[in-house]
Amino acid sequence: MSQSLTNALKFIVFVGLGFGILYLVYRNQQEAYAADCALRGLAEGECSLLDKVLRDFAGANFAWLGMTVVAFCVSNLSRALRWNMLLRTLGKRPRLVNAFLTINLGYLANLGFPRLGEIARPAAMARYEKMKLEKVIGTVVVDRMVDVICLLTLSGLTLLLAGDRIMAWLTDNASVTGRFAGLEWLLLSVVVLGTAGLALAWFQRRRIAATRVGDKLISVIRGFVEGLRTIATVERPWLFVLHSLNIWLMYFLMTLFVFLSYAPTADLGPEAALTTFVSGGWGIVIPSPGGMGSYHYLAQSALGLYGVAGEDGFAWANISFFSINIGCNVLIGLIALLFLPRINRNYVPT
């Protein structure tokens, strides 16, 4: 099977996954919305959830949504500065504008194909700054590892603040988790087979290294490890930590600003915003384009903990999803796509 056909099939699967989850969420909320309309004596033709979402979006406070875009740009500026700190440990001094634009280019690529941005971003930086790709990828992995630590930390904080609400929801929905018990065996099988494969590769490492493919693989791994080591050699580690905190503070503020823009969530407060932010954050981790569908489901579920009706939660998730992805990822990503070749036409890296 050709690589292009494989990529096309992967694209179809992941996009289909995102649309499938989004459709299921929409269908369930449409049924609940129709039942609520019937209780209020409204005709079925007056109860289209899609029309409600469009009305809610049009009625949102666009000043707060504009602040969401500002917070997004500030977070990416901190991410670019933090990434440059890692890249400088490799003996280069990349331009801030290249780091900022390639990060936004990566977000745009992720909308087309899940995790494609994790390749497009370092590839663009390696091209314009004349760096080895595998080393740049190593720094991106460090960047993402720090993000995972931050997300786990915020998840722990959310459990402390909203643990009672979350446990009550898990108790009420215990039957749902029982349906997926078979996944535990699947995950265990993957772990066992993966561990056995790594052990076999370790014992046969000399034979593997003697082959042409093995030699190339080892070269890539060495460059990758060198990129990982950059976190231990950055200048001013306190500034690295400060940028990491600011990135996630801006992410939280993006959720809070969308809360303030929408009437049913405007008075919920920071705790509800944090719970929704963390829950939606895990939805984005799931491999669908930009978290489509999975983000909607988890953000809407979190809002339900604070008494937000399902149809209102679905509308909020759409306002948040499309404001961030269209107003931020698409718009700024396209700017990056257009300007990166122009500003680097005569650029010579130092």
C-alpha positions in Angstrom: 0.0 0.0 0.0 1.4 3.4 -1.0 2.2 6.0 1.7 -0.2 8.5 0.2 -3.1 5.9 0.3 -2.2 5.0 3.9 -2.2 8.7 4.9 -5.5 9.2 3.2 -7.0 6.2 5.0 -5.7 7.5 8.4 -7.2 10.9 7.6 -10.6 9.4 6.9 -10.5 7.3 10.0 -9.6 10.2 12.4 -12.0 12.7 10.8 -14.7 10.1 10.8 -14.0 9.5 14.5 -14.3 13.2 15.3 -17.5 13.6 13.2 -18.9 10.4 14.7 -18.5 11.5 18.3 -19.9 15.0 17.4 -22.9 13.4 15.7 -23.7 11.2 18.7 -23.4 14.1 21.1 -25.6 16.2 18.8 -28.2 13.4 18.4 -28.5 12.8 22.2 -28.8 16.5 22.9 -31.4 16.9 20.2 -33.5 14.2 21.7 -33.2 15.7 25.2 -33.9 19.2 23.8 -37.0 17.9 21.9 -38.3 16.3 25.1 -37.8 19.5 27.1 -39.7 21.4 24.4 -42.6 19.0 24.5 -42.8 19.5 28.3 -43.0 23.3 27.7 -45.7 22.8 25.0 -43.6 23.9 22.1 -44.0 22.5 18.6 -41.3 20.1 17.3 -40.5 22.5 14.5 -39.5 25.2 17.0 -37.0 22.9 18.7 -34.0 22.5 16.4 -30.8 22.3 18.5 -28.7 23.5 15.5 -30.8 26.6 15.3 -30.3 27.1 19.1 -26.5 26.8 18.7 -26.5 29.3 15.9 -28.6 31.7 17.9 -26.4 31.3 21.0 -23.3 31.9 19.0 -24.7 35.0 17.4 -25.8 36.3 20.9 -22.4 35.7 22.5 -20.4 38.6 23.7 -17.7 39.0 21.0 -15.6 41.3 23.1 -14.9 38.3 25.5 -14.3 36.0 22.5 -11.8 38.6 21.2 -10.0 38.3 24.5 -9.8 34.6 23.9 -7.8 35.2 20.7 -5.5 37.6 22.7 -4.9 35.0 25.4 -4.2 32.4 22.7 -1.5 34.7 21.1 0.1 35.4 24.5 0.3 31.7 25.3 1.9 31.0 21.9 4.4 33.8 22.5 5.4 32.2 25.8 5.6 28.8 24.0 7.8 30.3 21.3 10.1 31.8 23.9 10.3 28.6 25.9 11.0 26.6 22.8 13.8 28.9 21.8 15.4 28.3 25.2 15.5 24.6 24.3 16.7 25.2 20.8 19.6 27.4 22.0 21.1 24.5 23.9 21.7 22.9 20.5 24.1 25.8 19.6 21.6 27.8 17.5 19.9 31.2 18.1 16.6 30.8 16.2 14.5 33.9 15.5 11.4 34.4 17.8 9.2 35.0 14.8 10.1 31.7 13.3 9.3 29.9 16.5 6.0 31.7 16.9 4.8 31.1 13.4 5.9 27.5 13.1 4.0 26.8 16.4 0.8 28.2 14.8 1.5 26.3 11.6 1.5 23.2 13.7 -1.9 24.0 15.2 -3.3 24.5 11.7 -1.8 21.1 10.6 -3.4 19.4 13.6 -6.9 20.4 12.3 -6.3 18.6 9.1 -4.8 15.4 10.6 -4.4 14.6 14.3 -0.8 15.1 15.6 0.4 16.1 12.1 1.4 19.5 13.7 4.0 17.7 15.9 5.9 16.9 12.6 5.0 20.0 10.6 6.2 22.3 13.4 9.8 20.9 13.9 10.1 20.3 10.1 9.4 23.9 9.3 11.8 25.1 12.1 14.5 22.8 11.0 14.2 24.0 7.4 14.3 27.7 8.1 16.9 27.6 10.9 19.1 24.9 9.2 19.0 22.5 12.1 18.9 18.7 12.2 15.3 17.6 12.2 15.6 14.8 14.8 17.2 17.2 17.3 14.4 19.7 16.8 11.8 16.9 17.3 13.5 16.0 20.5 12.9 19.5 21.8 9.2 19.3 20.7 8.9 16.1 22.7 10.3 17.9 25.8 7.9 20.7 25.1 5.0 18.3 25.1 6.2 16.4 28.1 6.1 19.6 30.1 2.6 20.1 28.9 1.5 16.7 30.0 3.0 17.4 33.5 1.0 20.7 33.6 -2.2 19.0 32.5 -1.8 16.2 35.1 -1.1 18.8 37.8 -4.2 20.8 36.9 -6.2 17.6 36.8 -5.1 16.9 40.4 -6.1 20.4 41.4 -9.5 19.9 39.8 -10.0 16.7 41.7 -9.2 18.6 44.9 -11.6 21.4 44.1 -14.4 19.5 42.4 -13.9 15.9 43.6 -17.3 15.6 45.2 -19.1 16.6 42.0 -16.9 14.3 39.9 -17.4 11.3 42.2 -21.2 11.8 42.2 -21.2 11.9 38.4 -19.1 8.7 38.2 -21.4 7.0 40.6 -24.5 8.0 38.6 -22.8 6.8 35.3 -21.1 3.6 36.6 -23.0 1.5 34.1 -21.4 3.3 31.3 -17.9 2.5 32.5 -18.8 -1.2 32.8 -19.4 -1.4 29.0 -15.8 -0.7 28.3 -14.2 -3.3 30.7 -12.8 -5.1 27.7 -10.5 -2.2 27.1 -8.5 -3.1 30.2 -7.5 -6.4 28.6 -6.7 -4.7 25.3 -4.4 -2.1 27.1 -2.8 -4.9 29.1 -2.1 -6.8 25.9 -0.5 -3.8 24.3 1.7 -3.2 27.3 2.8 -6.8 27.5 3.5 -7.1 23.7 5.3 -3.7 23.6 7.5 -4.6 26.6 8.4 -8.0 24.9 9.2 -6.3 21.7 11.5 -3.7 23.4 13.3 -6.5 25.3 13.8 -8.5 22.1 15.2 -5.4 20.3 17.6 -4.7 23.2 19.0 -8.2 23.2 19.4 -8.1 19.4 20.7 -4.5 19.3 24.1 -5.4 17.8 22.5 -7.2 14.9 20.1 -4.4 14.3 22.8 -1.8 14.5 24.8 -3.7 11.8 22.1 -3.2 9.2 21.7 0.0 7.2 18.3 0.7 8.5 19.5 0.0 12.1 22.4 2.4 11.7 20.0 5.1 10.5 17.6 4.4 13.3 20.3 4.6 15.9 21.4 8.0 14.5 17.9 9.3 14.7 17.6 8.0 18.3 20.8 9.7 19.3 19.7 13.0 17.9 16.3 12.5 19.6 18.0 11.9 23.0 20.2 14.9 22.5 17.1 17.0 22.0 15.6 15.5 25.2 18.7 16.5 27.2 18.1 20.2 26.4 15.8 20.6 29.3 18.6 20.0 31.7 20.9 22.7 30.1 18.6 25.6 29.5 19.7 29.0 30.6 17.6 30.6 33.4 15.5 27.6 34.3 13.2 29.8 36.4 12.2 31.6 33.2 11.4 28.3 31.5 9.1 27.5 34.4 7.5 30.9 34.3 6.7 30.6 30.6 5.3 27.1 31.3 3.0 28.5 33.9 1.9 31.4 31.7 1.1 29.1 28.8 -1.4 27.2 30.9 -2.7 30.3 32.7 -3.6 31.7 29.3 -5.3 28.4 28.3 -7.4 28.6 31.5 -8.3 32.3 30.7 -9.4 31.3 27.2 -12.0 29.0 28.8 -13.0 31.6 31.4 -13.4 34.2 28.6 -15.7 31.9 26.7 -17.7 31.4 30.0 -18.1 35.1 30.3 -19.2 35.5 26.7 -22.2 33.1 27.1 -25.2 33.8 29.4 -25.8 30.3 30.8 -22.2 30.1 32.0 -21.3 33.7 32.7 -21.9 33.4 36.5 -20.4 29.9 37.2 -17.0 31.1 38.4 -13.4 30.0 38.1 -13.9 26.5 39.6 -16.4 25.5 36.9 -14.1 27.1 34.3 -11.2 25.1 35.6 -13.1 21.8 35.6 -14.4 22.4 32.1 -10.9 23.5 30.9 -9.2 20.3 32.2 -12.0 18.0 31.0 -12.0 19.6 27.5 -8.2 19.5 27.5 -8.3 15.7 27.8 -10.8 15.7 24.9 -8.2 17.5 22.8 -5.6 14.9 23.6 -7.8 12.2 22.0 -6.7 11.9 18.3 -9.5 13.6 16.4 -9.0 16.8 14.4 -8.6 19.6 17.0 -10.4 17.4 19.5 -13.6 17.6 17.5 -16.4 15.6 19.1 -14.3 14.4 22.1 -13.9 18.0 23.3 -17.6 18.6 22.9 -18.6 15.6 24.9 -16.1 16.1 27.8 -16.6 19.8 28.1 -20.4 19.4 28.0 -20.2 16.7 30.7 -18.1 19.0 32.9 -20.7 21.8 32.5 -23.4 19.3 33.5 -21.7 19.0 36.9 -22.5 22.6 37.5 -26.2 22.4 36.4 -25.8 23.6 32.8 -28.4 21.9 30.6 -27.2 19.6 28.0 -28.2 21.7 25.0 -26.6 24.8 26.6 -23.4 22.8 27.3 -23.4 21.6 23.7 -23.9 25.2 22.5 -21.0 26.4 24.8 -18.7 23.7 23.5 -19.4 24.8 19.9 -18.8 28.4 20.7 -15.5 27.6 22.4 -14.4 25.1 19.8 -15.1 27.2 16.7 -13.9 30.5 18.3 -10.5 28.9 19.1 -10.1 26.8 16.0 -11.4 29.3 13.5 -10.5 32.6 15.2 -7.1 31.3 16.4 -5.8 28.2 14.8 -7.1 28.7 11.2 -6.6 32.5 11.0 -3.2 32.7 12.6 -2.1 29.4 11.1 -2.9 30.7 7.6 -0.9 33.9 8.3 2.0 31.6 9.3 1.7 29.6 6.2 1.8 32.7 4.0 4.5 34.7 5.8 7.1 32.0 6.8 8.5 31.6 3.3 8.5 35.4 2.7 10.3 36.4 5.9 12.9 33.6 5.5 13.7 34.2 1.8 17.0 35.9 2.5 17.5 34.8 6.1 20.8 33.2 7.1 20.6 31.5 10.5 23.3 32.2 13.2 
